Amino acid sequence: MIRYYFDIRDDAGVSLDEEGLELDTQLDAEIEAAMSLADMAREFADIRRNVAVEVRTDAGDVFQAAFIFKRRETKQ
């Protein structure tokens, strides 16, 4: 098993994951990051905050998953 760390980056900065999770595969880490990102996107939707999950192991960076809120005003 590999220990993956899920750091959170948003408009306020980066919050480092000090504990991490031991997972069998990178795919498991990708699913975990996507589920966490979906929860945060729901939480931040009302304030339109961009948020990313930056995943690393002891060997270094692995991937990043992000929710970017971009919009244009619609004409009425």
PDB file with one MODEL, atoms N, CA, C and O in Angstrom:
MODEL        1
ATOM      1  N   MET A   1       0.848  -1.190   0.000  1.00  0.00           N
ATOM      2  CA  MET A   1       0.000   0.000   0.000  1.00  0.00           C
ATOM      3  C   MET A   1       0.890   1.248   0.000  1.00  0.00           C
ATOM      4  O   MET A   1       2.002   1.255   0.528  1.00  0.00           O
ATOM      5  N   ILE A   2       0.358   2.280  -0.605  1.00  0.00           N
ATOM      6  CA  ILE A   2       1.065   3.551  -0.685  1.00  0.00           C
ATOM      7  C   ILE A   2       0.287   4.584   0.125  1.00  0.00           C
ATOM      8  O   ILE A   2      -0.944   4.612   0.093  1.00  0.00           O
ATOM      9  N   ARG A   3       1.008   5.423   0.843  1.00  0.00           N
ATOM     10  CA  ARG A   3       0.356   6.511   1.589  1.00  0.00           C
ATOM     11  C   ARG A   3       0.256   7.725   0.671  1.00  0.00           C
ATOM     12  O   ARG A   3       1.260   8.233   0.173  1.00  0.00           O
ATOM     13  N   TYR A   4      -0.991   8.181   0.459  1.00  0.00           N
ATOM     14  CA  TYR A   4      -1.273   9.362  -0.350  1.00  0.00           C
ATOM     15  C   TYR A   4      -1.683  10.502   0.578  1.00  0.00           C
ATOM     16  O   TYR A   4      -2.429  10.305   1.537  1.00  0.00           O
ATOM     17  N   TYR A   5      -1.184  11.685   0.275  1.00  0.00           N
ATOM     18  CA  TYR A   5      -1.518  12.895   1.038  1.00  0.00           C
ATOM     19  C   TYR A   5      -2.368  13.788   0.152  1.00  0.00           C
ATOM     20  O   TYR A   5      -2.048  14.012  -1.015  1.00  0.00           O
ATOM     21  N   PHE A   6      -3.462  14.300   0.725  1.00  0.00           N
ATOM     22  CA  PHE A   6      -4.432  15.086  -0.023  1.00  0.00           C
ATOM     23  C   PHE A   6      -4.403  16.530   0.490  1.00  0.00           C
ATOM     24  O   PHE A   6      -5.127  16.880   1.423  1.00  0.00           O
ATOM     25  N   ASP A   7      -3.570  17.352  -0.122  1.00  0.00           N
ATOM     26  CA  ASP A   7      -3.460  18.756   0.262  1.00  0.00           C
ATOM     27  C   ASP A   7      -4.587  19.540  -0.407  1.00  0.00           C
ATOM     28  O   ASP A   7      -4.948  19.266  -1.551  1.00  0.00           O
ATOM     29  N   ILE A   8      -5.135  20.508   0.308  1.00  0.00           N
ATOM     30  CA  ILE A   8      -6.239  21.304  -0.210  1.00  0.00           C
ATOM     31  C   ILE A   8      -5.733  22.709  -0.518  1.00  0.00           C
ATOM     32  O   ILE A   8      -5.161  23.381   0.340  1.00  0.00           O
ATOM     33  N   ARG A   9      -5.953  23.137  -1.759  1.00  0.00           N
ATOM     34  CA  ARG A   9      -5.596  24.497  -2.168  1.00  0.00           C
ATOM     35  C   ARG A   9      -6.885  25.232  -2.525  1.00  0.00           C
ATOM     36  O   ARG A   9      -7.693  24.738  -3.311  1.00  0.00           O
ATOM     37  N   ASP A  10      -7.067  26.407  -1.945  1.00  0.00           N
ATOM     38  CA  ASP A  10      -8.203  27.257  -2.306  1.00  0.00           C
ATOM     39  C   ASP A  10      -7.730  28.706  -2.333  1.00  0.00           C
ATOM     40  O   ASP A  10      -6.530  28.975  -2.271  1.00  0.00           O
ATOM     41  N   ASP A  11      -8.671  29.630  -2.426  1.00  0.00           N
ATOM     42  CA  ASP A  11      -8.334  31.042  -2.523  1.00  0.00           C
ATOM     43  C   ASP A  11      -7.577  31.548  -1.296  1.00  0.00           C
ATOM     44  O   ASP A  11      -6.908  32.580  -1.357  1.00  0.00           O
ATOM     45  N   ALA A  12      -7.682  30.828  -0.194  1.00  0.00           N
ATOM     46  CA  ALA A  12      -7.021  31.243   1.050  1.00  0.00           C
ATOM     47  C   ALA A  12      -5.602  30.690   1.171  1.00  0.00           C
ATOM     48  O   ALA A  12      -4.849  31.141   2.033  1.00  0.00           O
ATOM     49  N   GLY A  13      -5.216  29.727   0.335  1.00  0.00           N
ATOM     50  CA  GLY A  13      -3.880  29.140   0.415  1.00  0.00           C
ATOM     51  C   GLY A  13      -3.931  27.625   0.378  1.00  0.00           C
ATOM     52  O   GLY A  13      -4.856  27.036  -0.179  1.00  0.00           O
ATOM     53  N   VAL A  14      -2.922  26.997   0.981  1.00  0.00           N
ATOM     54  CA  VAL A  14      -2.806  25.534   0.965  1.00  0.00           C
ATOM     55  C   VAL A  14      -2.880  24.993   2.384  1.00  0.00           C
ATOM     56  O   VAL A  14      -2.243  25.512   3.300  1.00  0.00           O
ATOM     57  N   SER A  15      -3.672  23.938   2.544  1.00  0.00           N
ATOM     58  CA  SER A  15      -3.752  23.221   3.813  1.00  0.00           C
ATOM     59  C   SER A  15      -3.137  21.842   3.582  1.00  0.00           C
ATOM     60  O   SER A  15      -3.676  21.031   2.829  1.00  0.00           O
ATOM     61  N   LEU A  16      -2.013  21.585   4.232  1.00  0.00           N
ATOM     62  CA  LEU A  16      -1.309  20.322   4.026  1.00  0.00           C
ATOM     63  C   LEU A  16      -1.930  19.186   4.830  1.00  0.00           C
ATOM     64  O   LEU A  16      -2.278  19.350   5.999  1.00  0.00           O
ATOM     65  N   ASP A  17      -2.060  18.047   4.189  1.00  0.00           N
ATOM     66  CA  ASP A  17      -2.528  16.820   4.825  1.00  0.00           C
ATOM     67  C   ASP A  17      -1.323  16.170   5.506  1.00  0.00           C
ATOM     68  O   ASP A  17      -0.406  15.704   4.830  1.00  0.00           O
ATOM     69  N   GLU A  18      -1.321  16.138   6.807  1.00  0.00           N
ATOM     70  CA  GLU A  18      -0.196  15.580   7.559  1.00  0.00           C
ATOM     71  C   GLU A  18      -0.309  14.075   7.782  1.00  0.00           C
ATOM     72  O   GLU A  18       0.693  13.410   8.044  1.00  0.00           O
ATOM     73  N   GLU A  19      -1.535  13.528   7.678  1.00  0.00           N
ATOM     74  CA  GLU A  19      -1.761  12.106   7.964  1.00  0.00           C
ATOM     75  C   GLU A  19      -1.765  11.236   6.718  1.00  0.00           C
ATOM     76  O   GLU A  19      -1.101  10.199   6.684  1.00  0.00           O
ATOM     77  N   GLY A  20      -2.501  11.643   5.700  1.00  0.00           N
ATOM     78  CA  GLY A  20      -2.627  10.860   4.486  1.00  0.00           C
ATOM     79  C   GLY A  20      -3.482   9.621   4.679  1.00  0.00           C
ATOM     80  O   GLY A  20      -3.982   9.349   5.771  1.00  0.00           O
ATOM     81  N   LEU A  21      -3.637   8.877   3.594  1.00  0.00           N
ATOM     82  CA  LEU A  21      -4.399   7.625   3.598  1.00  0.00           C
ATOM     83  C   LEU A  21      -3.582   6.564   2.880  1.00  0.00           C
ATOM     84  O   LEU A  21      -2.970   6.845   1.849  1.00  0.00           O
ATOM     85  N   GLU A  22      -3.566   5.356   3.409  1.00  0.00           N
ATOM     86  CA  GLU A  22      -2.930   4.244   2.718  1.00  0.00           C
ATOM     87  C   GLU A  22      -3.952   3.619   1.781  1.00  0.00           C
ATOM     88  O   GLU A  22      -5.016   3.169   2.205  1.00  0.00           O
ATOM     89  N   LEU A  23      -3.605   3.601   0.494  1.00  0.00           N
ATOM     90  CA  LEU A  23      -4.504   3.072  -0.530  1.00  0.00           C
ATOM     91  C   LEU A  23      -3.751   2.082  -1.410  1.00  0.00           C
ATOM     92  O   LEU A  23      -2.526   2.129  -1.517  1.00  0.00           O
ATOM     93  N   ASP A  24      -4.505   1.187  -2.035  1.00  0.00           N
ATOM     94  CA  ASP A  24      -3.901   0.147  -2.861  1.00  0.00           C
ATOM     95  C   ASP A  24      -3.374   0.666  -4.194  1.00  0.00           C
ATOM     96  O   ASP A  24      -2.300   0.261  -4.640  1.00  0.00           O
ATOM     97  N   THR A  25      -4.133   1.569  -4.837  1.00  0.00           N
ATOM     98  CA  THR A  25      -3.759   2.011  -6.183  1.00  0.00           C
ATOM     99  C   THR A  25      -3.930   3.522  -6.327  1.00  0.00           C
ATOM    100  O   THR A  25      -4.593   4.175  -5.521  1.00  0.00           O
ATOM    101  N   GLN A  26      -3.311   4.050  -7.377  1.00  0.00           N
ATOM    102  CA  GLN A  26      -3.506   5.463  -7.679  1.00  0.00           C
ATOM    103  C   GLN A  26      -4.960   5.733  -8.042  1.00  0.00           C
ATOM    104  O   GLN A  26      -5.488   6.799  -7.724  1.00  0.00           O
ATOM    105  N   LEU A  27      -5.608   4.788  -8.698  1.00  0.00           N
ATOM    106  CA  LEU A  27      -7.024   4.958  -9.023  1.00  0.00           C
ATOM    107  C   LEU A  27      -7.843   5.165  -7.755  1.00  0.00           C
ATOM    108  O   LEU A  27      -8.753   5.994  -7.742  1.00  0.00           O
ATOM    109  N   ASP A  28      -7.541   4.436  -6.701  1.00  0.00           N
ATOM    110  CA  ASP A  28      -8.234   4.634  -5.429  1.00  0.00           C
ATOM    111  C   ASP A  28      -8.010   6.062  -4.916  1.00  0.00           C
ATOM    112  O   ASP A  28      -8.931   6.684  -4.386  1.00  0.00           O
ATOM    113  N   ALA A  29      -6.799   6.573  -5.075  1.00  0.00           N
ATOM    114  CA  ALA A  29      -6.490   7.941  -4.656  1.00  0.00           C
ATOM    115  C   ALA A  29      -7.244   8.952  -5.508  1.00  0.00           C
ATOM    116  O   ALA A  29      -7.722   9.964  -4.997  1.00  0.00           O
ATOM    117  N   GLU A  30      -7.353   8.681  -6.806  1.00  0.00           N
ATOM    118  CA  GLU A  30      -8.094   9.576  -7.696  1.00  0.00           C
ATOM    119  C   GLU A  30      -9.571   9.624  -7.322  1.00  0.00           C
ATOM    120  O   GLU A  30     -10.180  10.693  -7.332  1.00  0.00           O
ATOM    121  N   ILE A  31     -10.138   8.488  -6.999  1.00  0.00           N
ATOM    122  CA  ILE A  31     -11.548   8.434  -6.584  1.00  0.00           C
ATOM    123  C   ILE A  31     -11.733   9.187  -5.269  1.00  0.00           C
ATOM    124  O   ILE A  31     -12.686   9.953  -5.125  1.00  0.00           O
ATOM    125  N   GLU A  32     -10.842   8.979  -4.318  1.00  0.00           N
ATOM    126  CA  GLU A  32     -10.908   9.687  -3.035  1.00  0.00           C
ATOM    127  C   GLU A  32     -10.825  11.193  -3.243  1.00  0.00           C
ATOM    128  O   GLU A  32     -11.582  11.945  -2.629  1.00  0.00           O
ATOM    129  N   ALA A  33      -9.921  11.636  -4.096  1.00  0.00           N
ATOM    130  CA  ALA A  33      -9.769  13.072  -4.373  1.00  0.00           C
ATOM    131  C   ALA A  33     -11.026  13.625  -5.039  1.00  0.00           C
ATOM    132  O   ALA A  33     -11.481  14.712  -4.684  1.00  0.00           O
ATOM    133  N   ALA A  34     -11.591  12.899  -5.993  1.00  0.00           N
ATOM    134  CA  ALA A  34     -12.793  13.354  -6.691  1.00  0.00           C
ATOM    135  C   ALA A  34     -13.977  13.465  -5.736  1.00  0.00           C
ATOM    136  O   ALA A  34     -14.749  14.421  -5.811  1.00  0.00           O
ATOM    137  N   MET A  35     -14.122  12.497  -4.845  1.00  0.00           N
ATOM    138  CA  MET A  35     -15.231  12.541  -3.888  1.00  0.00           C
ATOM    139  C   MET A  35     -15.057  13.704  -2.911  1.00  0.00           C
ATOM    140  O   MET A  35     -16.023  14.395  -2.587  1.00  0.00           O
ATOM    141  N   SER A  36     -13.831  13.919  -2.447  1.00  0.00           N
ATOM    142  CA  SER A  36     -13.565  15.051  -1.549  1.00  0.00           C
ATOM    143  C   SER A  36     -13.803  16.367  -2.262  1.00  0.00           C
ATOM    144  O   SER A  36     -14.370  17.297  -1.688  1.00  0.00           O
ATOM    145  N   LEU A  37     -13.372  16.448  -3.508  1.00  0.00           N
ATOM    146  CA  LEU A  37     -13.559  17.664  -4.294  1.00  0.00           C
ATOM    147  C   LEU A  37     -15.038  17.958  -4.511  1.00  0.00           C
ATOM    148  O   LEU A  37     -15.458  19.113  -4.438  1.00  0.00           O
ATOM    149  N   ALA A  38     -15.819  16.935  -4.773  1.00  0.00           N
ATOM    150  CA  ALA A  38     -17.261  17.125  -4.958  1.00  0.00           C
ATOM    151  C   ALA A  38     -17.905  17.672  -3.687  1.00  0.00           C
ATOM    152  O   ALA A  38     -18.753  18.562  -3.757  1.00  0.00           O
ATOM    153  N   ASP A  39     -17.509  17.150  -2.532  1.00  0.00           N
ATOM    154  CA  ASP A  39     -18.031  17.659  -1.260  1.00  0.00           C
ATOM    155  C   ASP A  39     -17.659  19.124  -1.068  1.00  0.00           C
ATOM    156  O   ASP A  39     -18.496  19.932  -0.666  1.00  0.00           O
ATOM    157  N   MET A  40     -16.410  19.464  -1.353  1.00  0.00           N
ATOM    158  CA  MET A  40     -15.968  20.858  -1.184  1.00  0.00           C
ATOM    159  C   MET A  40     -16.633  21.782  -2.190  1.00  0.00           C
ATOM    160  O   MET A  40     -16.950  22.924  -1.859  1.00  0.00           O
ATOM    161  N   ALA A  41     -16.851  21.311  -3.411  1.00  0.00           N
ATOM    162  CA  ALA A  41     -17.518  22.138  -4.421  1.00  0.00           C
ATOM    163  C   ALA A  41     -18.932  22.489  -3.970  1.00  0.00           C
ATOM    164  O   ALA A  41     -19.381  23.619  -4.162  1.00  0.00           O
ATOM    165  N   ARG A  42     -19.632  21.532  -3.374  1.00  0.00           N
ATOM    166  CA  ARG A  42     -20.971  21.815  -2.846  1.00  0.00           C
ATOM    167  C   ARG A  42     -20.887  22.829  -1.711  1.00  0.00           C
ATOM    168  O   ARG A  42     -21.715  23.735  -1.615  1.00  0.00           O
ATOM    169  N   GLU A  43     -19.894  22.673  -0.862  1.00  0.00           N
ATOM    170  CA  GLU A  43     -19.730  23.560   0.289  1.00  0.00           C
ATOM    171  C   GLU A  43     -19.405  24.993  -0.147  1.00  0.00           C
ATOM    172  O   GLU A  43     -19.892  25.951   0.454  1.00  0.00           O
ATOM    173  N   PHE A  44     -18.581  25.137  -1.191  1.00  0.00           N
ATOM    174  CA  PHE A  44     -18.124  26.458  -1.611  1.00  0.00           C
ATOM    175  C   PHE A  44     -18.952  27.067  -2.740  1.00  0.00           C
ATOM    176  O   PHE A  44     -18.680  28.200  -3.138  1.00  0.00           O
ATOM    177  N   ALA A  45     -19.950  26.363  -3.269  1.00  0.00           N
ATOM    178  CA  ALA A  45     -20.696  26.842  -4.431  1.00  0.00           C
ATOM    179  C   ALA A  45     -21.353  28.195  -4.188  1.00  0.00           C
ATOM    180  O   ALA A  45     -21.396  29.028  -5.093  1.00  0.00           O
ATOM    181  N   ASP A  46     -21.858  28.425  -2.997  1.00  0.00           N
ATOM    182  CA  ASP A  46     -22.550  29.687  -2.737  1.00  0.00           C
ATOM    183  C   ASP A  46     -21.604  30.880  -2.685  1.00  0.00           C
ATOM    184  O   ASP A  46     -22.035  32.019  -2.863  1.00  0.00           O
ATOM    185  N   ILE A  47     -20.318  30.631  -2.443  1.00  0.00           N
ATOM    186  CA  ILE A  47     -19.355  31.735  -2.437  1.00  0.00           C
ATOM    187  C   ILE A  47     -18.423  31.666  -3.649  1.00  0.00           C
ATOM    188  O   ILE A  47     -17.503  32.474  -3.774  1.00  0.00           O
ATOM    189  N   ARG A  48     -18.661  30.710  -4.530  1.00  0.00           N
ATOM    190  CA  ARG A  48     -17.944  30.574  -5.796  1.00  0.00           C
ATOM    191  C   ARG A  48     -16.436  30.520  -5.603  1.00  0.00           C
ATOM    192  O   ARG A  48     -15.698  31.264  -6.247  1.00  0.00           O
ATOM    193  N   ARG A  49     -15.991  29.667  -4.743  1.00  0.00           N
ATOM    194  CA  ARG A  49     -14.562  29.522  -4.448  1.00  0.00           C
ATOM    195  C   ARG A  49     -13.970  28.389  -5.283  1.00  0.00           C
ATOM    196  O   ARG A  49     -14.529  27.294  -5.355  1.00  0.00           O
ATOM    197  N   ASN A  50     -12.831  28.673  -5.910  1.00  0.00           N
ATOM    198  CA  ASN A  50     -12.084  27.630  -6.605  1.00  0.00           C
ATOM    199  C   ASN A  50     -11.381  26.781  -5.554  1.00  0.00           C
ATOM    200  O   ASN A  50     -10.915  27.291  -4.536  1.00  0.00           O
ATOM    201  N   VAL A  51     -11.311  25.492  -5.813  1.00  0.00           N
ATOM    202  CA  VAL A  51     -10.659  24.590  -4.860  1.00  0.00           C
ATOM    203  C   VAL A  51      -9.988  23.440  -5.628  1.00  0.00           C
ATOM    204  O   VAL A  51     -10.496  22.977  -6.649  1.00  0.00           O
ATOM    205  N   ALA A  52      -8.843  22.997  -5.115  1.00  0.00           N
ATOM    206  CA  ALA A  52      -8.122  21.886  -5.743  1.00  0.00           C
ATOM    207  C   ALA A  52      -7.634  20.930  -4.665  1.00  0.00           C
ATOM    208  O   ALA A  52      -7.348  21.325  -3.534  1.00  0.00           O
ATOM    209  N   VAL A  53      -7.548  19.671  -5.046  1.00  0.00           N
ATOM    210  CA  VAL A  53      -6.934  18.654  -4.203  1.00  0.00           C
ATOM    211  C   VAL A  53      -5.631  18.271  -4.900  1.00  0.00           C
ATOM    212  O   VAL A  53      -5.636  17.756  -6.018  1.00  0.00           O
ATOM    213  N   GLU A  54      -4.521  18.530  -4.220  1.00  0.00           N
ATOM    214  CA  GLU A  54      -3.208  18.195  -4.760  1.00  0.00           C
ATOM    215  C   GLU A  54      -2.717  16.945  -4.031  1.00  0.00           C
ATOM    216  O   GLU A  54      -2.534  16.958  -2.814  1.00  0.00           O
ATOM    217  N   VAL A  55      -2.510  15.882  -4.778  1.00  0.00           N
ATOM    218  CA  VAL A  55      -2.193  14.587  -4.179  1.00  0.00           C
ATOM    219  C   VAL A  55      -0.705  14.293  -4.367  1.00  0.00           C
ATOM    220  O   VAL A  55      -0.140  14.475  -5.445  1.00  0.00           O
ATOM    221  N   ARG A  56      -0.096  13.831  -3.276  1.00  0.00           N
ATOM    222  CA  ARG A  56       1.334  13.496  -3.291  1.00  0.00           C
ATOM    223  C   ARG A  56       1.570  12.238  -2.472  1.00  0.00           C
ATOM    224  O   ARG A  56       0.728  11.821  -1.677  1.00  0.00           O
ATOM    225  N   THR A  57       2.721  11.653  -2.684  1.00  0.00           N
ATOM    226  CA  THR A  57       3.216  10.546  -1.862  1.00  0.00           C
ATOM    227  C   THR A  57       4.543  11.006  -1.269  1.00  0.00           C
ATOM    228  O   THR A  57       4.966  12.141  -1.489  1.00  0.00           O
ATOM    229  N   ASP A  58       5.186  10.142  -0.534  1.00  0.00           N
ATOM    230  CA  ASP A  58       6.511  10.471  -0.006  1.00  0.00           C
ATOM    231  C   ASP A  58       7.521  10.681  -1.138  1.00  0.00           C
ATOM    232  O   ASP A  58       8.543  11.339  -0.946  1.00  0.00           O
ATOM    233  N   ALA A  59       7.234  10.124  -2.311  1.00  0.00           N
ATOM    234  CA  ALA A  59       8.121  10.264  -3.469  1.00  0.00           C
ATOM    235  C   ALA A  59       7.902  11.568  -4.227  1.00  0.00           C
ATOM    236  O   ALA A  59       8.745  11.950  -5.039  1.00  0.00           O
ATOM    237  N   GLY A  60       6.785  12.261  -3.980  1.00  0.00           N
ATOM    238  CA  GLY A  60       6.538  13.531  -4.660  1.00  0.00           C
ATOM    239  C   GLY A  60       5.109  13.685  -5.144  1.00  0.00           C
ATOM    240  O   GLY A  60       4.236  12.887  -4.801  1.00  0.00           O
ATOM    241  N   ASP A  61       4.873  14.731  -5.953  1.00  0.00           N
ATOM    242  CA  ASP A  61       3.545  15.038  -6.482  1.00  0.00           C
ATOM    243  C   ASP A  61       3.071  13.932  -7.422  1.00  0.00           C
ATOM    244  O   ASP A  61       3.857  13.350  -8.169  1.00  0.00           O
ATOM    245  N   VAL A  62       1.750  13.653  -7.367  1.00  0.00           N
ATOM    246  CA  VAL A  62       1.172  12.608  -8.207  1.00  0.00           C
ATOM    247  C   VAL A  62       0.171  13.208  -9.193  1.00  0.00           C
ATOM    248  O   VAL A  62       0.302  13.005 -10.400  1.00  0.00           O
ATOM    249  N   PHE A  63      -0.830  13.947  -8.694  1.00  0.00           N
ATOM    250  CA  PHE A  63      -1.824  14.573  -9.564  1.00  0.00           C
ATOM    251  C   PHE A  63      -2.562  15.663  -8.815  1.00  0.00           C
ATOM    252  O   PHE A  63      -2.436  15.808  -7.599  1.00  0.00           O
ATOM    253  N   GLN A  64      -3.342  16.433  -9.575  1.00  0.00           N
ATOM    254  CA  GLN A  64      -4.183  17.481  -9.010  1.00  0.00           C
ATOM    255  C   GLN A  64      -5.571  17.362  -9.630  1.00  0.00           C
ATOM    256  O   GLN A  64      -5.706  17.150 -10.836  1.00  0.00           O
ATOM    257  N   ALA A  65      -6.595  17.498  -8.801  1.00  0.00           N
ATOM    258  CA  ALA A  65      -7.976  17.565  -9.263  1.00  0.00           C
ATOM    259  C   ALA A  65      -8.519  18.907  -8.785  1.00  0.00           C
ATOM    260  O   ALA A  65      -8.282  19.300  -7.643  1.00  0.00           O
ATOM    261  N   ALA A  66      -9.255  19.621  -9.661  1.00  0.00           N
ATOM    262  CA  ALA A  66      -9.684  20.969  -9.309  1.00  0.00           C
ATOM    263  C   ALA A  66     -11.132  21.227  -9.699  1.00  0.00           C
ATOM    264  O   ALA A  66     -11.649  20.662 -10.663  1.00  0.00           O
ATOM    265  N   PHE A  67     -11.767  22.094  -8.924  1.00  0.00           N
ATOM    266  CA  PHE A  67     -13.081  22.626  -9.236  1.00  0.00           C
ATOM    267  C   PHE A  67     -12.884  24.126  -9.429  1.00  0.00           C
ATOM    268  O   PHE A  67     -12.519  24.839  -8.494  1.00  0.00           O
ATOM    269  N   ILE A  68     -13.131  24.595 -10.651  1.00  0.00           N
ATOM    270  CA  ILE A  68     -12.949  26.012 -10.967  1.00  0.00           C
ATOM    271  C   ILE A  68     -14.307  26.591 -11.313  1.00  0.00           C
ATOM    272  O   ILE A  68     -14.988  26.122 -12.225  1.00  0.00           O
ATOM    273  N   PHE A  69     -14.685  27.610 -10.574  1.00  0.00           N
ATOM    274  CA  PHE A  69     -15.974  28.232 -10.791  1.00  0.00           C
ATOM    275  C   PHE A  69     -15.759  29.467 -11.662  1.00  0.00           C
ATOM    276  O   PHE A  69     -15.163  30.450 -11.221  1.00  0.00           O
ATOM    277  N   LYS A  70     -16.248  29.411 -12.899  1.00  0.00           N
ATOM    278  CA  LYS A  70     -16.103  30.525 -13.827  1.00  0.00           C
ATOM    279  C   LYS A  70     -17.469  30.781 -14.441  1.00  0.00           C
ATOM    280  O   LYS A  70     -18.138  29.854 -14.899  1.00  0.00           O
ATOM    281  N   ARG A  71     -17.873  32.028 -14.448  1.00  0.00           N
ATOM    282  CA  ARG A  71     -19.187  32.313 -15.002  1.00  0.00           C
ATOM    283  C   ARG A  71     -19.210  33.686 -15.657  1.00  0.00           C
ATOM    284  O   ARG A  71     -18.352  34.533 -15.407  1.00  0.00           O
ATOM    285  N   ARG A  72     -20.203  33.877 -16.492  1.00  0.00           N
ATOM    286  CA  ARG A  72     -20.503  35.167 -17.093  1.00  0.00           C
ATOM    287  C   ARG A  72     -21.928  35.512 -16.721  1.00  0.00           C
ATOM    288  O   ARG A  72     -22.778  34.635 -16.566  1.00  0.00           O
ATOM    289  N   GLU A  73     -22.171  36.775 -16.583  1.00  0.00           N
ATOM    290  CA  GLU A  73     -23.536  37.230 -16.316  1.00  0.00           C
ATOM    291  C   GLU A  73     -24.386  37.006 -17.572  1.00  0.00           C
ATOM    292  O   GLU A  73     -23.950  37.295 -18.686  1.00  0.00           O
ATOM    293  N   THR A  74     -25.587  36.495 -17.379  1.00  0.00           N
ATOM    294  CA  THR A  74     -26.490  36.301 -18.515  1.00  0.00           C
ATOM    295  C   THR A  74     -27.298  37.573 -18.724  1.00  0.00           C
ATOM    296  O   THR A  74     -27.613  38.295 -17.777  1.00  0.00           O
ATOM    297  N   LYS A  75     -27.622  37.828 -19.977  1.00  0.00           N
ATOM    298  CA  LYS A  75     -28.442  38.993 -20.299  1.00  0.00           C
ATOM    299  C   LYS A  75     -29.898  38.620 -20.147  1.00  0.00           C
ATOM    300  O   LYS A  75     -30.332  37.538 -20.543  1.00  0.00           O
ATOM    301  N   GLN A  76     -30.635  39.535 -19.569  1.00  0.00           N
ATOM    302  CA  GLN A  76     -32.066  39.252 -19.382  1.00  0.00           C
ATOM    303  C   GLN A  76     -32.916  40.150 -20.217  1.00  0.00           C
ATOM    304  O   GLN A  76     -34.142  40.049 -20.182  1.00  0.00           O
TER     305      GLN A  76
ENDMDL
END
